[in-house]
Amino acid sequence: MLESADYGRVRLLTLARPDALNAMDNALYWAAADALAGAATDPDIAVVVLTGAGLAFCAGQDMGEMSASAGDSRGHGFPAFADGLAEFAKPLMAAVNGVGVGIGATMLAFCDLVFMADTARLKLPFPTLGVAPEAGSSYTFPTAIGMQQAAYYLYTADWMTADVALAHGLVYRVVPLAALLEETLALAARIAAM
């Protein structure tokens, strides 16, 4: 569901529901929220990197479970995950290996540095679903990429390619998929050493 691996002072958190393109269900929201909270208070961890397993970074909300709390006594994990992203006080990075839809795109505006595979794409699907933008993206996206560009993607739900995301400043670097994790972890290690 969520895999965690430490590389020195860098913690790699991998969304690991590859059969569902890493769509977020309640269990994964809570696992990611708990992992961020744990990394935030762990003195041995200086940087966290988020990535996805398989072909996708994160396909957004698992639509089959959208309104369910899946029996978790704490309720739905989306608010805890969104708060965890917003409040994370250490460097937060992402290695976007494939499609990022919904929360798979909106979480990037909370990251300090984003590496993106040259074949990856992003989508803010909210107008096609008839729902408001999530995770504060009506604020974070204009802040990250400018009002006009944010309005375009938030109102049209068009795909954003890696090169466009780079040009708009949403990502730091676009690299070939084969080099994505290695390059991201290398910079994370440099930052963690400081």
Biotite code that builds the C-alpha atoms (Angstrom):
import biotite.structure as struc

atoms = struc.array([
    struc.Atom([0.000, 0.000, 0.000], chain_id="A", res_id=1, res_name="MET", atom_name="CA", element="C"),
    struc.Atom([2.709, 2.498, 1.039], chain_id="A", res_id=2, res_name="LEU", atom_name="CA", element="C"),
    struc.Atom([6.338, 1.452, 0.923], chain_id="A", res_id=3, res_name="GLU", atom_name="CA", element="C"),
    struc.Atom([8.974, 3.267, 2.936], chain_id="A", res_id=4, res_name="SER", atom_name="CA", element="C"),
    struc.Atom([12.729, 3.020, 2.504], chain_id="A", res_id=5, res_name="ALA", atom_name="CA", element="C"),
    struc.Atom([15.501, 5.088, 4.034], chain_id="A", res_id=6, res_name="ASP", atom_name="CA", element="C"),
    struc.Atom([18.630, 6.095, 2.134], chain_id="A", res_id=7, res_name="TYR", atom_name="CA", element="C"),
    struc.Atom([20.724, 7.674, 4.830], chain_id="A", res_id=8, res_name="GLY", atom_name="CA", element="C"),
    struc.Atom([18.769, 10.759, 5.938], chain_id="A", res_id=9, res_name="ARG", atom_name="CA", element="C"),
    struc.Atom([16.374, 10.550, 2.959], chain_id="A", res_id=10, res_name="VAL", atom_name="CA", element="C"),
    struc.Atom([13.067, 8.711, 3.280], chain_id="A", res_id=11, res_name="ARG", atom_name="CA", element="C"),
    struc.Atom([11.474, 7.470, 0.061], chain_id="A", res_id=12, res_name="LEU", atom_name="CA", element="C"),
    struc.Atom([7.701, 6.997, 0.321], chain_id="A", res_id=13, res_name="LEU", atom_name="CA", element="C"),
    struc.Atom([6.239, 5.001, -2.562], chain_id="A", res_id=14, res_name="THR", atom_name="CA", element="C"),
    struc.Atom([2.511, 4.934, -3.263], chain_id="A", res_id=15, res_name="LEU", atom_name="CA", element="C"),
    struc.Atom([2.145, 1.232, -3.968], chain_id="A", res_id=16, res_name="ALA", atom_name="CA", element="C"),
    struc.Atom([-1.227, 0.341, -5.458], chain_id="A", res_id=17, res_name="ARG", atom_name="CA", element="C"),
    struc.Atom([0.086, -0.211, -8.993], chain_id="A", res_id=18, res_name="PRO", atom_name="CA", element="C"),
    struc.Atom([-2.942, -2.251, -10.101], chain_id="A", res_id=19, res_name="ASP", atom_name="CA", element="C"),
    struc.Atom([-5.072, 0.833, -9.339], chain_id="A", res_id=20, res_name="ALA", atom_name="CA", element="C"),
    struc.Atom([-2.472, 3.255, -10.772], chain_id="A", res_id=21, res_name="LEU", atom_name="CA", element="C"),
    struc.Atom([-1.771, 4.274, -7.166], chain_id="A", res_id=22, res_name="ASN", atom_name="CA", element="C"),
    struc.Atom([-5.225, 5.795, -6.756], chain_id="A", res_id=23, res_name="ALA", atom_name="CA", element="C"),
    struc.Atom([-5.701, 7.008, -3.208], chain_id="A", res_id=24, res_name="MET", atom_name="CA", element="C"),
    struc.Atom([-8.119, 5.009, -1.084], chain_id="A", res_id=25, res_name="ASP", atom_name="CA", element="C"),
    struc.Atom([-8.723, 5.676, 2.583], chain_id="A", res_id=26, res_name="ASN", atom_name="CA", element="C"),
    struc.Atom([-6.052, 3.250, 3.737], chain_id="A", res_id=27, res_name="ALA", atom_name="CA", element="C"),
    struc.Atom([-3.439, 4.869, 1.485], chain_id="A", res_id=28, res_name="LEU", atom_name="CA", element="C"),
    struc.Atom([-4.406, 8.397, 2.576], chain_id="A", res_id=29, res_name="TYR", atom_name="CA", element="C"),
    struc.Atom([-3.930, 7.393, 6.212], chain_id="A", res_id=30, res_name="TRP", atom_name="CA", element="C"),
    struc.Atom([-0.712, 5.488, 5.522], chain_id="A", res_id=31, res_name="ALA", atom_name="CA", element="C"),
    struc.Atom([0.748, 8.504, 3.698], chain_id="A", res_id=32, res_name="ALA", atom_name="CA", element="C"),
    struc.Atom([-0.450, 10.948, 6.374], chain_id="A", res_id=33, res_name="ALA", atom_name="CA", element="C"),
    struc.Atom([1.044, 8.783, 9.124], chain_id="A", res_id=34, res_name="ASP", atom_name="CA", element="C"),
    struc.Atom([4.309, 8.392, 7.175], chain_id="A", res_id=35, res_name="ALA", atom_name="CA", element="C"),
    struc.Atom([4.644, 12.157, 6.726], chain_id="A", res_id=36, res_name="LEU", atom_name="CA", element="C"),
    struc.Atom([3.935, 12.722, 10.417], chain_id="A", res_id=37, res_name="ALA", atom_name="CA", element="C"),
    struc.Atom([6.523, 10.097, 11.344], chain_id="A", res_id=38, res_name="GLY", atom_name="CA", element="C"),
    struc.Atom([9.161, 11.584, 9.059], chain_id="A", res_id=39, res_name="ALA", atom_name="CA", element="C"),
    struc.Atom([8.441, 15.078, 10.374], chain_id="A", res_id=40, res_name="ALA", atom_name="CA", element="C"),
    struc.Atom([9.367, 14.072, 13.903], chain_id="A", res_id=41, res_name="THR", atom_name="CA", element="C"),
    struc.Atom([12.181, 11.626, 13.094], chain_id="A", res_id=42, res_name="ASP", atom_name="CA", element="C"),
    struc.Atom([15.507, 13.373, 13.809], chain_id="A", res_id=43, res_name="PRO", atom_name="CA", element="C"),
    struc.Atom([17.317, 10.936, 11.512], chain_id="A", res_id=44, res_name="ASP", atom_name="CA", element="C"),
    struc.Atom([15.257, 11.989, 8.456], chain_id="A", res_id=45, res_name="ILE", atom_name="CA", element="C"),
    struc.Atom([16.020, 15.310, 6.745], chain_id="A", res_id=46, res_name="ALA", atom_name="CA", element="C"),
    struc.Atom([14.247, 14.946, 3.364], chain_id="A", res_id=47, res_name="VAL", atom_name="CA", element="C"),
    struc.Atom([11.216, 13.015, 2.120], chain_id="A", res_id=48, res_name="VAL", atom_name="CA", element="C"),
    struc.Atom([10.694, 11.954, -1.502], chain_id="A", res_id=49, res_name="VAL", atom_name="CA", element="C"),
    struc.Atom([7.279, 10.863, -2.795], chain_id="A", res_id=50, res_name="LEU", atom_name="CA", element="C"),
    struc.Atom([6.953, 8.577, -5.827], chain_id="A", res_id=51, res_name="THR", atom_name="CA", element="C"),
    struc.Atom([4.649, 5.955, -7.291], chain_id="A", res_id=52, res_name="GLY", atom_name="CA", element="C"),
    struc.Atom([5.015, 2.257, -8.053], chain_id="A", res_id=53, res_name="ALA", atom_name="CA", element="C"),
    struc.Atom([4.502, 0.919, -11.551], chain_id="A", res_id=54, res_name="GLY", atom_name="CA", element="C"),
    struc.Atom([3.184, 3.007, -14.434], chain_id="A", res_id=55, res_name="LEU", atom_name="CA", element="C"),
    struc.Atom([1.582, 5.893, -12.528], chain_id="A", res_id=56, res_name="ALA", atom_name="CA", element="C"),
    struc.Atom([2.558, 8.443, -9.945], chain_id="A", res_id=57, res_name="PHE", atom_name="CA", element="C"),
    struc.Atom([-0.992, 8.724, -8.551], chain_id="A", res_id=58, res_name="CYS", atom_name="CA", element="C"),
    struc.Atom([-4.281, 8.469, -10.444], chain_id="A", res_id=59, res_name="ALA", atom_name="CA", element="C"),
    struc.Atom([-6.091, 10.577, -7.850], chain_id="A", res_id=60, res_name="GLY", atom_name="CA", element="C"),
    struc.Atom([-8.975, 9.595, -5.640], chain_id="A", res_id=61, res_name="GLN", atom_name="CA", element="C"),
    struc.Atom([-10.132, 5.997, -5.913], chain_id="A", res_id=62, res_name="ASP", atom_name="CA", element="C"),
    struc.Atom([-13.587, 6.784, -7.289], chain_id="A", res_id=63, res_name="MET", atom_name="CA", element="C"),
    struc.Atom([-14.986, 3.464, -6.097], chain_id="A", res_id=64, res_name="GLY", atom_name="CA", element="C"),
    struc.Atom([-14.358, 4.550, -2.527], chain_id="A", res_id=65, res_name="GLU", atom_name="CA", element="C"),
    struc.Atom([-14.874, 8.306, -2.796], chain_id="A", res_id=66, res_name="MET", atom_name="CA", element="C"),
    struc.Atom([-17.313, 8.754, 0.087], chain_id="A", res_id=67, res_name="SER", atom_name="CA", element="C"),
    struc.Atom([-16.317, 5.779, 2.215], chain_id="A", res_id=68, res_name="ALA", atom_name="CA", element="C"),
    struc.Atom([-14.210, 5.895, 5.342], chain_id="A", res_id=69, res_name="SER", atom_name="CA", element="C"),
    struc.Atom([-13.455, 2.180, 4.910], chain_id="A", res_id=70, res_name="ALA", atom_name="CA", element="C"),
    struc.Atom([-14.062, 1.430, 8.552], chain_id="A", res_id=71, res_name="GLY", atom_name="CA", element="C"),
    struc.Atom([-11.209, 3.555, 9.891], chain_id="A", res_id=72, res_name="ASP", atom_name="CA", element="C"),
    struc.Atom([-12.180, 4.910, 13.308], chain_id="A", res_id=73, res_name="SER", atom_name="CA", element="C"),
    struc.Atom([-10.398, 8.175, 12.446], chain_id="A", res_id=74, res_name="ARG", atom_name="CA", element="C"),
    struc.Atom([-12.703, 8.858, 9.482], chain_id="A", res_id=75, res_name="GLY", atom_name="CA", element="C"),
    struc.Atom([-11.533, 9.649, 5.979], chain_id="A", res_id=76, res_name="HIS", atom_name="CA", element="C"),
    struc.Atom([-7.789, 10.179, 5.596], chain_id="A", res_id=77, res_name="GLY", atom_name="CA", element="C"),
    struc.Atom([-7.849, 12.850, 2.879], chain_id="A", res_id=78, res_name="PHE", atom_name="CA", element="C"),
    struc.Atom([-7.861, 15.820, 5.300], chain_id="A", res_id=79, res_name="PRO", atom_name="CA", element="C"),
    struc.Atom([-5.011, 14.299, 7.323], chain_id="A", res_id=80, res_name="ALA", atom_name="CA", element="C"),
    struc.Atom([-2.948, 13.745, 4.172], chain_id="A", res_id=81, res_name="PHE", atom_name="CA", element="C"),
    struc.Atom([-3.618, 17.254, 2.823], chain_id="A", res_id=82, res_name="ALA", atom_name="CA", element="C"),
    struc.Atom([-2.764, 18.769, 6.216], chain_id="A", res_id=83, res_name="ASP", atom_name="CA", element="C"),
    struc.Atom([0.370, 16.626, 6.394], chain_id="A", res_id=84, res_name="GLY", atom_name="CA", element="C"),
    struc.Atom([1.543, 17.994, 3.046], chain_id="A", res_id=85, res_name="LEU", atom_name="CA", element="C"),
    struc.Atom([0.767, 21.590, 3.992], chain_id="A", res_id=86, res_name="ALA", atom_name="CA", element="C"),
    struc.Atom([2.410, 21.377, 7.415], chain_id="A", res_id=87, res_name="GLU", atom_name="CA", element="C"),
    struc.Atom([5.481, 19.312, 6.500], chain_id="A", res_id=88, res_name="PHE", atom_name="CA", element="C"),
    struc.Atom([8.424, 21.396, 7.696], chain_id="A", res_id=89, res_name="ALA", atom_name="CA", element="C"),
    struc.Atom([11.309, 19.477, 6.107], chain_id="A", res_id=90, res_name="LYS", atom_name="CA", element="C"),
    struc.Atom([12.238, 19.483, 2.425], chain_id="A", res_id=91, res_name="PRO", atom_name="CA", element="C"),
    struc.Atom([9.587, 17.533, 0.496], chain_id="A", res_id=92, res_name="LEU", atom_name="CA", element="C"),
    struc.Atom([10.383, 16.260, -2.987], chain_id="A", res_id=93, res_name="MET", atom_name="CA", element="C"),
    struc.Atom([8.552, 14.241, -5.606], chain_id="A", res_id=94, res_name="ALA", atom_name="CA", element="C"),
    struc.Atom([9.672, 11.893, -8.366], chain_id="A", res_id=95, res_name="ALA", atom_name="CA", element="C"),
    struc.Atom([6.713, 11.852, -10.763], chain_id="A", res_id=96, res_name="VAL", atom_name="CA", element="C"),
    struc.Atom([7.125, 8.625, -12.694], chain_id="A", res_id=97, res_name="ASN", atom_name="CA", element="C"),
    struc.Atom([3.821, 8.579, -14.599], chain_id="A", res_id=98, res_name="GLY", atom_name="CA", element="C"),
    struc.Atom([0.380, 10.153, -14.688], chain_id="A", res_id=99, res_name="VAL", atom_name="CA", element="C"),
    struc.Atom([-0.637, 12.405, -11.832], chain_id="A", res_id=100, res_name="GLY", atom_name="CA", element="C"),
    struc.Atom([-4.380, 13.076, -11.707], chain_id="A", res_id=101, res_name="VAL", atom_name="CA", element="C"),
    struc.Atom([-6.294, 15.022, -9.069], chain_id="A", res_id=102, res_name="GLY", atom_name="CA", element="C"),
    struc.Atom([-4.412, 14.695, -5.790], chain_id="A", res_id=103, res_name="ILE", atom_name="CA", element="C"),
    struc.Atom([-1.604, 13.165, -7.867], chain_id="A", res_id=104, res_name="GLY", atom_name="CA", element="C"),
    struc.Atom([-1.145, 16.619, -9.383], chain_id="A", res_id=105, res_name="ALA", atom_name="CA", element="C"),
    struc.Atom([-2.312, 18.908, -6.573], chain_id="A", res_id=106, res_name="THR", atom_name="CA", element="C"),
    struc.Atom([0.137, 17.433, -4.060], chain_id="A", res_id=107, res_name="MET", atom_name="CA", element="C"),
    struc.Atom([3.013, 18.685, -6.233], chain_id="A", res_id=108, res_name="LEU", atom_name="CA", element="C"),
    struc.Atom([2.277, 22.302, -5.348], chain_id="A", res_id=109, res_name="ALA", atom_name="CA", element="C"),
    struc.Atom([3.220, 21.432, -1.749], chain_id="A", res_id=110, res_name="PHE", atom_name="CA", element="C"),
    struc.Atom([6.585, 19.958, -2.763], chain_id="A", res_id=111, res_name="CYS", atom_name="CA", element="C"),
    struc.Atom([9.790, 21.971, -2.598], chain_id="A", res_id=112, res_name="ASP", atom_name="CA", element="C"),
    struc.Atom([11.393, 20.220, -5.577], chain_id="A", res_id=113, res_name="LEU", atom_name="CA", element="C"),
    struc.Atom([9.704, 18.047, -8.185], chain_id="A", res_id=114, res_name="VAL", atom_name="CA", element="C"),
    struc.Atom([11.449, 15.823, -10.705], chain_id="A", res_id=115, res_name="PHE", atom_name="CA", element="C"),
    struc.Atom([9.206, 14.524, -13.481], chain_id="A", res_id=116, res_name="MET", atom_name="CA", element="C"),
    struc.Atom([9.722, 11.801, -16.061], chain_id="A", res_id=117, res_name="ALA", atom_name="CA", element="C"),
    struc.Atom([9.640, 13.119, -19.606], chain_id="A", res_id=118, res_name="ASP", atom_name="CA", element="C"),
    struc.Atom([6.742, 10.762, -20.392], chain_id="A", res_id=119, res_name="THR", atom_name="CA", element="C"),
    struc.Atom([4.607, 11.736, -17.371], chain_id="A", res_id=120, res_name="ALA", atom_name="CA", element="C"),
    struc.Atom([1.497, 13.945, -17.551], chain_id="A", res_id=121, res_name="ARG", atom_name="CA", element="C"),
    struc.Atom([-0.695, 15.785, -15.061], chain_id="A", res_id=122, res_name="LEU", atom_name="CA", element="C"),
    struc.Atom([-4.426, 16.497, -14.974], chain_id="A", res_id=123, res_name="LYS", atom_name="CA", element="C"),
    struc.Atom([-6.721, 18.546, -12.730], chain_id="A", res_id=124, res_name="LEU", atom_name="CA", element="C"),
    struc.Atom([-10.035, 16.767, -13.501], chain_id="A", res_id=125, res_name="PRO", atom_name="CA", element="C"),
    struc.Atom([-12.295, 18.783, -11.204], chain_id="A", res_id=126, res_name="PHE", atom_name="CA", element="C"),
    struc.Atom([-14.531, 20.551, -13.781], chain_id="A", res_id=127, res_name="PRO", atom_name="CA", element="C"),
    struc.Atom([-15.285, 17.275, -15.573], chain_id="A", res_id=128, res_name="THR", atom_name="CA", element="C"),
    struc.Atom([-16.289, 15.731, -12.240], chain_id="A", res_id=129, res_name="LEU", atom_name="CA", element="C"),
    struc.Atom([-18.377, 18.722, -11.162], chain_id="A", res_id=130, res_name="GLY", atom_name="CA", element="C"),
    struc.Atom([-16.375, 19.218, -7.956], chain_id="A", res_id=131, res_name="VAL", atom_name="CA", element="C"),
    struc.Atom([-14.357, 22.094, -6.524], chain_id="A", res_id=132, res_name="ALA", atom_name="CA", element="C"),
    struc.Atom([-10.558, 21.940, -6.762], chain_id="A", res_id=133, res_name="PRO", atom_name="CA", element="C"),
    struc.Atom([-9.154, 19.965, -3.834], chain_id="A", res_id=134, res_name="GLU", atom_name="CA", element="C"),
    struc.Atom([-6.316, 20.385, -1.378], chain_id="A", res_id=135, res_name="ALA", atom_name="CA", element="C"),
    struc.Atom([-6.298, 24.153, -1.695], chain_id="A", res_id=136, res_name="GLY", atom_name="CA", element="C"),
    struc.Atom([-5.274, 23.929, -5.365], chain_id="A", res_id=137, res_name="SER", atom_name="CA", element="C"),
    struc.Atom([-7.332, 27.001, -6.278], chain_id="A", res_id=138, res_name="SER", atom_name="CA", element="C"),
    struc.Atom([-4.717, 28.832, -4.163], chain_id="A", res_id=139, res_name="TYR", atom_name="CA", element="C"),
    struc.Atom([-1.583, 26.696, -4.479], chain_id="A", res_id=140, res_name="THR", atom_name="CA", element="C"),
    struc.Atom([-1.641, 26.364, -8.266], chain_id="A", res_id=141, res_name="PHE", atom_name="CA", element="C"),
    struc.Atom([-1.899, 30.126, -8.982], chain_id="A", res_id=142, res_name="PRO", atom_name="CA", element="C"),
    struc.Atom([0.916, 30.602, -6.463], chain_id="A", res_id=143, res_name="THR", atom_name="CA", element="C"),
    struc.Atom([3.029, 27.906, -8.129], chain_id="A", res_id=144, res_name="ALA", atom_name="CA", element="C"),
    struc.Atom([2.406, 28.549, -11.836], chain_id="A", res_id=145, res_name="ILE", atom_name="CA", element="C"),
    struc.Atom([0.660, 31.919, -12.065], chain_id="A", res_id=146, res_name="GLY", atom_name="CA", element="C"),
    struc.Atom([-2.990, 32.891, -12.188], chain_id="A", res_id=147, res_name="MET", atom_name="CA", element="C"),
    struc.Atom([-3.568, 32.594, -15.940], chain_id="A", res_id=148, res_name="GLN", atom_name="CA", element="C"),
    struc.Atom([-1.936, 29.188, -16.313], chain_id="A", res_id=149, res_name="GLN", atom_name="CA", element="C"),
    struc.Atom([-3.645, 27.847, -13.185], chain_id="A", res_id=150, res_name="ALA", atom_name="CA", element="C"),
    struc.Atom([-7.027, 29.105, -14.371], chain_id="A", res_id=151, res_name="ALA", atom_name="CA", element="C"),
    struc.Atom([-6.540, 27.372, -17.710], chain_id="A", res_id=152, res_name="TYR", atom_name="CA", element="C"),
    struc.Atom([-5.754, 23.962, -16.201], chain_id="A", res_id=153, res_name="TYR", atom_name="CA", element="C"),
    struc.Atom([-8.281, 24.252, -13.359], chain_id="A", res_id=154, res_name="LEU", atom_name="CA", element="C"),
    struc.Atom([-11.092, 25.282, -15.765], chain_id="A", res_id=155, res_name="TYR", atom_name="CA", element="C"),
    struc.Atom([-10.352, 22.982, -18.701], chain_id="A", res_id=156, res_name="THR", atom_name="CA", element="C"),
    struc.Atom([-9.009, 19.755, -17.149], chain_id="A", res_id=157, res_name="ALA", atom_name="CA", element="C"),
    struc.Atom([-6.552, 19.544, -20.065], chain_id="A", res_id=158, res_name="ASP", atom_name="CA", element="C"),
    struc.Atom([-3.466, 17.369, -19.689], chain_id="A", res_id=159, res_name="TRP", atom_name="CA", element="C"),
    struc.Atom([-0.209, 19.099, -18.744], chain_id="A", res_id=160, res_name="MET", atom_name="CA", element="C"),
    struc.Atom([2.920, 17.508, -20.193], chain_id="A", res_id=161, res_name="THR", atom_name="CA", element="C"),
    struc.Atom([6.195, 17.327, -18.323], chain_id="A", res_id=162, res_name="ALA", atom_name="CA", element="C"),
    struc.Atom([7.759, 20.009, -20.532], chain_id="A", res_id=163, res_name="ASP", atom_name="CA", element="C"),
    struc.Atom([4.824, 22.361, -19.924], chain_id="A", res_id=164, res_name="VAL", atom_name="CA", element="C"),
    struc.Atom([4.960, 21.702, -16.164], chain_id="A", res_id=165, res_name="ALA", atom_name="CA", element="C"),
    struc.Atom([8.659, 22.587, -16.279], chain_id="A", res_id=166, res_name="LEU", atom_name="CA", element="C"),
    struc.Atom([8.044, 25.746, -18.295], chain_id="A", res_id=167, res_name="ALA", atom_name="CA", element="C"),
    struc.Atom([5.374, 26.864, -15.796], chain_id="A", res_id=168, res_name="HIS", atom_name="CA", element="C"),
    struc.Atom([7.631, 26.211, -12.794], chain_id="A", res_id=169, res_name="GLY", atom_name="CA", element="C"),
    struc.Atom([5.589, 23.390, -11.264], chain_id="A", res_id=170, res_name="LEU", atom_name="CA", element="C"),
    struc.Atom([8.547, 21.022, -11.636], chain_id="A", res_id=171, res_name="VAL", atom_name="CA", element="C"),
    struc.Atom([12.257, 21.604, -11.167], chain_id="A", res_id=172, res_name="TYR", atom_name="CA", element="C"),
    struc.Atom([13.605, 19.125, -13.695], chain_id="A", res_id=173, res_name="ARG", atom_name="CA", element="C"),
    struc.Atom([12.353, 16.769, -16.407], chain_id="A", res_id=174, res_name="VAL", atom_name="CA", element="C"),
    struc.Atom([14.452, 13.633, -16.889], chain_id="A", res_id=175, res_name="VAL", atom_name="CA", element="C"),
    struc.Atom([14.157, 10.295, -18.686], chain_id="A", res_id=176, res_name="PRO", atom_name="CA", element="C"),
    struc.Atom([12.112, 7.808, -16.669], chain_id="A", res_id=177, res_name="LEU", atom_name="CA", element="C"),
    struc.Atom([15.107, 5.465, -16.322], chain_id="A", res_id=178, res_name="ALA", atom_name="CA", element="C"),
    struc.Atom([17.071, 8.196, -14.499], chain_id="A", res_id=179, res_name="ALA", atom_name="CA", element="C"),
    struc.Atom([14.202, 9.698, -12.470], chain_id="A", res_id=180, res_name="LEU", atom_name="CA", element="C"),
    struc.Atom([14.640, 8.052, -9.092], chain_id="A", res_id=181, res_name="LEU", atom_name="CA", element="C"),
    struc.Atom([18.439, 8.079, -9.198], chain_id="A", res_id=182, res_name="GLU", atom_name="CA", element="C"),
    struc.Atom([18.587, 11.828, -9.953], chain_id="A", res_id=183, res_name="GLU", atom_name="CA", element="C"),
    struc.Atom([15.904, 12.700, -7.413], chain_id="A", res_id=184, res_name="THR", atom_name="CA", element="C"),
    struc.Atom([17.541, 10.699, -4.630], chain_id="A", res_id=185, res_name="LEU", atom_name="CA", element="C"),
    struc.Atom([20.966, 12.128, -5.488], chain_id="A", res_id=186, res_name="ALA", atom_name="CA", element="C"),
    struc.Atom([19.749, 15.699, -4.977], chain_id="A", res_id=187, res_name="LEU", atom_name="CA", element="C"),
    struc.Atom([17.795, 14.668, -1.887], chain_id="A", res_id=188, res_name="ALA", atom_name="CA", element="C"),
    struc.Atom([20.988, 13.193, -0.416], chain_id="A", res_id=189, res_name="ALA", atom_name="CA", element="C"),
    struc.Atom([22.907, 16.415, -1.116], chain_id="A", res_id=190, res_name="ARG", atom_name="CA", element="C"),
    struc.Atom([20.217, 18.440, 0.635], chain_id="A", res_id=191, res_name="ILE", atom_name="CA", element="C"),
    struc.Atom([20.003, 16.004, 3.556], chain_id="A", res_id=192, res_name="ALA", atom_name="CA", element="C"),
    struc.Atom([23.761, 16.242, 4.083], chain_id="A", res_id=193, res_name="ALA", atom_name="CA", element="C"),
    struc.Atom([23.417, 19.956, 4.780], chain_id="A", res_id=194, res_name="MET", atom_name="CA", element="C"),
])
